[in-house]
Amino acid sequence: MTQKRRNNTEHKGGRCSFCGATDAEAQLMFNGADGSMICSTCIEHGYNLLVEHGIVEGSKKNSKKSAFKPLTREDIIRPDRIKHFLDDYVIGQDAAKRYMSVAVYNHYKRLVSQGATDDVEIDKSNIVLVGPTGTGKTLMARTIARLLHVPFSIVDATALTQAGYVGEDVESILSRLLQAADYDVAAAERGIIFIDEIDKIARKGDNPSITRDVSGEGVQQALLKILEGTVVNVPPQGGRKHPDQKYIQVNTSNILFICGGAFDGIEKKIAQRLNTNAIGYGTELKQRIDEKNIMQYIQPQDLRSFGLIPELIGRLPVLTYMEPLSREALRSILTEPKNSIIRQYEALMNIDGIKLTFDDEVLDYIVDKALEYKLGARGLRSICEAIMMDVMFDMPSGDIKEYRVTLDYARPRVDKLS
């Protein structure tokens, strides 16, 4: 029947009564009783309009609902509740938690009150977290995103290069967020992006060079507009490998950016600044400095001394630090959080019907080794993996229903790492 209609339209030289497409241009042409015609493209457009306005129920593809509902004032969580939620997953770091809780609260309060404060325009509160590796920077950002039920993505600044050079363009960080939002642009535009290793894009030197710093200062320059807020054409599949792909426009004005970095060696710059300030009438300051946690005295000028450009620092107004993990903190990380490392192993073995327990002296030994290796909380996981590898390999195949990890069992397996 389709072929018969095609021949009929070709014979009459007919065109679509809506868009004017000829039969040769249309994939399929339908004839009306009065001689009018409509092509398959116009039918598809009409169907999409009916679905959009809710007149008919679309297919699963068209009727797919976003997993992220629009924010309302009732969804905004107070800073004390945000910090209380962080306490369940992140040990210590009270100062960083307070800064993060207030910044996130103000940011989402700004989103839901847009239009209500026409006379005052509230700026974004992008955050920069400074602290040694393994202190919980990424964990804190991920935990906040879980609490707020917003799209969240982690990107590594070390892979970024200035546009036109080998590597990832800065716009690709928005591609990751779009994917996390399941390509719901409205949800992505109120999401959170955690840029890790931000210290690795520091300017390589103070002296100007005839060669471009394409993975350092060039990336910082490219980040400026995105951090502040602009409409970016984002390649949905990322990169230049798909040059013909259609771009998606994303407004970054309401995206919260959290930048984290170890800034290894910045303590020397902080100490140098403090000692300089402690000359003359301020000599008493030198005695009041806590040299064990000098990171608490960090200021924006220290980031500039490290190699971040002033324009980038200005777009990261909230600066906070992560304290070095003490022995007590590491011991708590092993067992206290809801997703603690020990609880994870106990849950894994419980799936096989095996009750797993650890002697206290084993936990103390794991903490001592983590301090020795200076890897922070990540070191705890590495040591536990070395201890548990043989147990997780052998136990599921046996008949044992309960196993206790002792120091005599753990010590030789950890010594292999040394």
Wavefront OBJ file of the C-alpha trace (Angstrom):
o trace
v 0.000 0.000 0.000
v 2.890 2.312 0.787
v 4.411 1.718 -2.630
v 1.045 2.385 -4.285
v 0.757 5.731 -2.502
v 4.285 6.643 -3.479
v 3.526 5.990 -7.139
v 0.382 8.080 -6.832
v 2.204 11.082 -5.409
v 4.970 10.797 -7.979
v 2.386 10.688 -10.723
v 0.687 13.854 -9.432
v 3.981 15.519 -8.506
v 2.588 16.050 -5.010
v 4.147 17.880 -2.066
v 3.614 17.777 1.683
v 0.843 20.237 2.511
v 2.731 21.285 5.682
v 6.433 21.584 4.852
v 6.336 21.432 1.031
v 8.700 18.459 0.762
v 8.394 16.427 -2.455
v 7.848 12.703 -2.461
v 11.464 12.242 -3.464
v 12.619 14.222 -0.410
v 10.301 12.523 2.086
v 10.877 9.027 3.445
v 7.142 8.355 3.341
v 4.152 10.378 2.077
v 0.519 9.905 3.160
v -2.443 11.000 1.023
v -5.627 12.550 2.427
v -9.131 12.041 1.058
v -9.202 15.573 -0.393
v -5.834 15.202 -2.118
v -3.795 16.830 0.686
v -0.536 15.146 1.711
v 1.684 14.907 4.813
v 5.197 13.501 5.039
v 6.537 11.231 7.774
v 8.786 14.014 9.121
v 5.806 16.285 9.831
v 3.961 13.397 11.482
v 6.945 12.817 13.763
v 7.123 16.500 14.698
v 3.410 16.537 15.464
v 3.691 13.446 17.625
v 6.550 14.983 19.640
v 4.468 18.094 20.253
v 1.558 16.006 21.520
v 3.898 14.145 23.906
v 5.501 17.397 25.073
v 2.133 18.911 25.978
v 0.931 15.707 27.645
v -1.928 15.146 25.202
v -0.738 11.623 24.418
v 1.555 9.279 26.333
v 4.943 8.965 24.675
v 7.138 5.929 24.262
v 9.495 4.895 27.056
v 12.253 6.855 25.395
v 10.191 10.062 25.175
v 8.396 9.700 28.495
v 11.545 9.071 30.510
v 11.518 11.175 33.655
v 14.599 12.701 35.184
v 15.890 11.140 38.378
v 16.636 14.631 39.691
v 13.602 16.681 40.669
v 13.724 20.508 40.690
v 14.922 22.045 43.937
v 12.422 23.724 46.235
v 12.905 25.724 49.421
v 11.861 22.647 51.429
v 14.760 20.686 49.907
v 17.394 23.075 51.239
v 19.215 21.600 54.236
v 20.582 23.789 57.022
v 24.366 23.899 57.618
v 24.158 22.068 60.956
v 22.300 19.166 59.318
v 24.798 19.053 56.448
v 27.673 18.851 58.936
v 25.867 16.190 60.982
v 25.466 14.096 57.819
v 29.153 14.562 56.982
v 30.085 13.410 60.497
v 28.590 9.980 59.714
v 31.013 9.441 56.830
v 34.032 11.711 57.347
v 36.129 11.545 60.521
v 37.455 14.812 61.951
v 37.988 17.835 59.664
v 35.541 19.990 61.648
v 36.803 23.266 60.150
v 36.476 22.014 56.563
v 33.010 20.590 57.279
v 31.778 23.935 58.623
v 33.117 25.835 55.615
v 31.649 23.314 53.189
v 28.278 23.199 54.932
v 27.846 26.985 54.875
v 29.058 27.328 51.266
v 26.746 24.580 49.976
v 23.794 25.924 51.985
v 24.290 29.454 50.618
v 24.704 28.150 47.075
v 21.453 26.191 46.986
v 19.624 28.896 48.931
v 20.732 31.214 46.132
v 19.268 28.835 43.528
v 15.800 28.530 45.016
v 15.507 32.258 45.762
v 16.434 33.493 42.280
v 14.026 36.215 41.261
v 13.093 36.965 44.863
v 16.101 39.241 45.372
v 16.049 41.354 42.227
v 17.872 44.240 43.841
v 20.810 42.094 45.013
v 22.641 39.595 42.825
v 24.219 36.858 44.929
v 27.478 35.433 43.606
v 28.499 31.776 43.622
v 30.523 30.279 46.457
v 32.972 27.996 44.666
v 35.262 26.157 47.070
v 38.922 25.162 47.128
v 40.030 22.407 49.533
v 43.722 22.221 50.400
v 45.158 19.238 52.215
v 47.491 16.234 52.044
v 46.524 13.165 50.045
v 44.156 10.745 51.733
v 42.568 13.272 54.110
v 39.061 13.006 52.643
v 38.697 15.847 50.106
v 36.947 13.751 47.465
v 34.932 11.831 50.053
v 33.547 15.050 51.515
v 32.411 16.375 48.121
v 30.873 13.031 47.149
v 29.028 12.769 50.486
v 27.483 16.229 50.091
v 26.285 15.381 46.577
v 24.665 12.205 47.938
v 22.845 14.210 50.596
v 21.519 16.822 48.171
v 20.510 14.368 45.412
v 22.089 16.442 42.656
v 24.280 15.328 39.727
v 27.913 15.006 40.786
v 31.062 14.299 38.796
v 34.766 14.109 39.563
v 37.318 15.262 36.997
v 41.089 15.182 37.116
v 42.776 18.480 36.289
v 45.978 16.720 35.214
v 44.324 15.480 32.004
v 43.209 18.966 30.910
v 45.079 21.067 28.350
v 44.486 24.393 26.667
v 42.132 24.216 23.665
v 43.848 23.056 20.486
v 46.413 20.800 22.162
v 46.566 17.069 22.799
v 44.562 16.209 25.898
v 41.076 16.969 27.158
v 39.494 20.368 26.618
v 38.228 22.151 29.707
v 34.662 21.835 28.346
v 34.925 18.053 28.751
v 34.417 18.426 32.520
v 30.837 19.467 31.729
v 30.391 16.355 29.548
v 31.001 14.215 32.640
v 28.373 16.150 34.590
v 25.863 15.775 31.748
v 26.430 12.029 31.753
v 25.914 11.921 35.542
v 22.644 13.828 35.047
v 21.549 11.382 32.325
v 21.638 14.328 29.892
v 19.025 16.263 31.843
v 20.425 19.757 31.186
v 18.299 21.455 33.853
v 19.555 19.006 36.499
v 23.167 19.319 35.331
v 22.981 23.104 35.614
v 22.487 22.843 39.387
v 24.976 20.009 39.958
v 28.380 19.795 41.611
v 31.729 19.298 39.867
v 34.758 18.262 41.907
v 38.000 19.197 40.144
v 40.713 17.075 41.706
v 44.459 17.760 41.574
v 43.856 21.472 40.960
v 47.378 22.124 42.207
v 48.815 20.248 39.205
v 47.790 23.077 36.845
v 49.823 25.640 38.776
v 52.013 27.951 36.747
v 55.322 26.235 36.126
v 57.396 29.353 36.831
v 57.159 33.068 37.530
v 59.244 34.022 34.525
v 57.485 34.425 31.145
v 58.453 31.807 28.581
v 58.469 31.781 24.783
v 56.627 28.430 24.937
v 52.996 28.080 26.041
v 52.191 26.540 29.413
v 49.311 24.590 27.851
v 48.676 22.230 30.784
v 49.236 24.820 33.509
v 48.416 28.489 33.138
v 46.574 27.807 29.864
v 44.107 25.540 31.686
v 43.651 28.104 34.450
v 42.751 30.752 31.874
v 40.264 28.392 30.210
v 38.604 27.614 33.555
v 37.880 31.249 34.407
v 34.644 31.738 32.469
v 33.313 28.279 33.351
v 33.852 28.834 37.080
v 32.292 32.288 37.006
v 29.303 31.357 34.850
v 28.785 31.255 31.107
v 26.911 29.304 28.443
v 29.177 26.579 27.087
v 28.685 24.427 23.990
v 29.358 20.981 25.414
v 30.129 17.957 23.201
v 27.924 15.225 24.750
v 30.444 12.490 23.907
v 33.412 14.662 24.853
v 36.589 15.554 23.016
v 37.339 15.991 19.334
v 36.926 12.357 18.297
v 33.351 13.049 17.217
v 33.569 16.353 15.296
v 30.080 16.010 13.769
v 28.221 15.579 17.069
v 25.599 18.129 18.058
v 26.551 20.369 20.956
v 24.461 20.828 24.095
v 24.349 24.286 25.640
v 24.983 24.302 29.397
v 24.844 27.389 31.623
v 27.462 27.079 34.376
v 26.171 30.008 36.458
v 24.496 27.683 38.976
v 26.983 24.794 38.964
v 28.953 24.535 42.208
v 32.659 23.887 41.644
v 34.717 22.312 44.411
v 38.457 22.197 43.717
v 40.794 20.002 45.716
v 44.530 19.576 45.765
v 47.400 18.450 47.969
v 49.495 21.544 47.123
v 52.592 19.641 48.185
v 55.183 22.074 49.521
v 52.804 24.974 50.168
v 53.561 24.663 53.883
v 56.966 26.220 53.212
v 55.348 29.216 51.553
v 52.924 29.608 54.472
v 55.785 29.381 56.978
v 57.826 31.888 54.989
v 54.930 34.374 55.011
v 54.295 33.884 58.741
v 57.961 34.341 59.621
v 58.077 37.495 57.508
v 55.075 38.865 59.376
v 56.655 37.988 62.707
v 59.357 40.657 62.462
v 59.389 43.664 64.781
v 56.310 44.300 66.888
v 54.707 41.010 65.790
v 57.422 38.735 67.146
v 54.989 37.148 69.619
v 53.152 35.603 66.653
v 56.005 33.200 66.013
v 55.515 31.548 69.400
v 51.766 31.111 68.792
v 52.139 29.237 65.477
v 51.111 25.577 65.572
v 53.896 24.061 63.492
v 52.260 20.602 63.468
v 49.282 21.942 61.506
v 50.596 24.934 59.620
v 47.995 24.401 56.874
v 45.380 26.121 59.068
v 47.063 29.464 58.369
v 46.630 29.223 54.597
v 45.584 32.410 52.791
v 44.769 33.191 49.121
v 48.201 34.778 48.649
v 49.766 31.396 49.426
v 47.877 29.855 46.491
v 49.207 32.655 44.298
v 52.763 31.986 45.492
v 52.241 28.323 44.632
v 51.318 29.154 41.021
v 47.577 29.788 40.733
v 46.721 32.980 38.847
v 44.893 35.738 40.784
v 41.860 35.573 38.457
v 41.323 31.888 39.299
v 41.774 32.446 43.033
v 39.164 35.202 42.886
v 36.617 32.743 41.462
v 37.219 30.343 44.359
v 36.190 32.565 47.271
v 35.800 29.816 49.894
v 39.243 28.564 50.960
v 39.520 25.862 53.593
v 42.040 23.259 54.638
v 42.117 19.585 55.569
v 43.970 18.694 58.750
v 46.633 15.966 58.664
v 45.171 12.722 59.959
v 46.359 11.844 63.446
v 46.737 8.327 64.750
v 43.411 8.600 66.574
v 41.661 9.808 63.402
v 43.051 6.943 61.327
v 41.940 4.460 63.991
v 38.430 5.924 63.888
v 38.340 5.842 60.071
v 38.917 2.094 60.187
v 35.799 1.300 62.204
v 33.464 4.231 62.962
v 31.968 5.660 59.708
v 28.906 3.989 58.202
v 31.028 2.939 55.231
v 34.220 2.256 57.203
v 36.808 -0.082 55.711
v 36.338 -2.804 58.340
v 32.549 -2.737 57.947
v 32.968 -3.150 54.202
v 35.046 -6.306 54.649
v 32.596 -7.656 57.220
v 29.728 -7.056 54.790
v 31.607 -8.734 51.936
v 32.270 -11.879 53.980
v 28.756 -11.871 55.398
v 27.410 -12.328 51.870
v 29.164 -15.711 51.883
v 27.724 -16.486 55.314
v 31.041 -15.900 57.119
v 31.285 -13.770 60.277
v 34.540 -11.809 60.155
v 36.189 -10.168 63.183
v 39.466 -8.305 63.731
v 41.537 -8.234 66.917
v 42.135 -4.732 68.300
v 45.882 -5.199 68.066
v 45.489 -5.866 64.313
v 43.672 -2.556 63.874
v 46.404 -0.737 65.824
v 49.043 -2.408 63.661
v 47.258 -1.305 60.460
v 47.179 2.305 61.694
v 50.877 2.233 62.633
v 51.791 1.011 59.154
v 49.600 3.646 57.489
v 51.408 6.366 59.423
v 54.726 4.843 58.433
v 53.829 4.825 54.719
v 52.368 8.401 54.908
v 49.474 7.613 52.563
v 46.619 8.838 54.731
v 43.306 6.986 54.683
v 44.131 5.426 51.303
v 47.020 3.625 52.948
v 44.593 1.911 55.312
v 42.796 0.290 52.395
v 46.018 -0.908 50.771
v 47.185 -2.551 53.997
v 43.797 -4.174 54.617
v 43.778 -5.575 51.086
v 47.164 -7.194 51.662
v 45.897 -8.783 54.882
v 42.552 -9.934 53.499
v 43.567 -11.240 50.069
v 44.185 -14.862 51.140
v 41.103 -14.867 53.387
v 38.842 -13.632 50.591
v 40.326 -16.211 48.220
v 40.094 -19.289 50.462
v 37.084 -18.753 52.739
v 34.236 -18.832 50.153
v 35.267 -22.343 49.091
v 35.456 -23.776 52.616
v 32.981 -24.659 55.347
v 34.200 -22.109 57.904
v 31.400 -19.816 59.112
v 33.475 -17.587 61.395
v 36.999 -16.188 61.079
v 39.095 -13.988 63.371
v 42.029 -12.005 61.953
v 44.950 -12.043 64.414
v 48.187 -10.064 64.532
v 50.261 -13.192 63.852
v 48.264 -13.684 60.642
v 48.366 -10.044 59.549
v 52.001 -9.123 60.260
v 53.790 -11.340 57.667
v 51.364 -10.294 54.923
v 51.941 -6.596 55.577
v 55.708 -7.093 55.795
v 55.651 -8.177 52.148
v 54.738 -4.583 51.231
v 57.901 -3.209 52.819
l 1 2 3 4 5 6 7 8 9 10 11 12 13 14 15 16 17 18 19 20 21 22 23 24 25 26 27 28 29 30 31 32 33 34 35 36 37 38 39 40 41 42 43 44 45 46 47 48 49 50 51 52 53 54 55 56 57 58 59 60 61 62 63 64 65 66 67 68 69 70 71 72 73 74 75 76 77 78 79 80 81 82 83 84 85 86 87 88 89 90 91 92 93 94 95 96 97 98 99 100 101 102 103 104 105 106 107 108 109 110 111 112 113 114 115 116 117 118 119 120 121 122 123 124 125 126 127 128 129 130 131 132 133 134 135 136 137 138 139 140 141 142 143 144 145 146 147 148 149 150 151 152 153 154 155 156 157 158 159 160 161 162 163 164 165 166 167 168 169 170 171 172 173 174 175 176 177 178 179 180 181 182 183 184 185 186 187 188 189 190 191 192 193 194 195 196 197 198 199 200 201 202 203 204 205 206 207 208 209 210 211 212 213 214 215 216 217 218 219 220 221 222 223 224 225 226 227 228 229 230 231 232 233 234 235 236 237 238 239 240 241 242 243 244 245 246 247 248 249 250 251 252 253 254 255 256 257 258 259 260 261 262 263 264 265 266 267 268 269 270 271 272 273 274 275 276 277 278 279 280 281 282 283 284 285 286 287 288 289 290 291 292 293 294 295 296 297 298 299 300 301 302 303 304 305 306 307 308 309 310 311 312 313 314 315 316 317 318 319 320 321 322 323 324 325 326 327 328 329 330 331 332 333 334 335 336 337 338 339 340 341 342 343 344 345 346 347 348 349 350 351 352 353 354 355 356 357 358 359 360 361 362 363 364 365 366 367 368 369 370 371 372 373 374 375 376 377 378 379 380 381 382 383 384 385 386 387 388 389 390 391 392 393 394 395 396 397 398 399 400 401 402 403 404 405 406 407 408 409 410 411 412 413 414 415 416 417 418
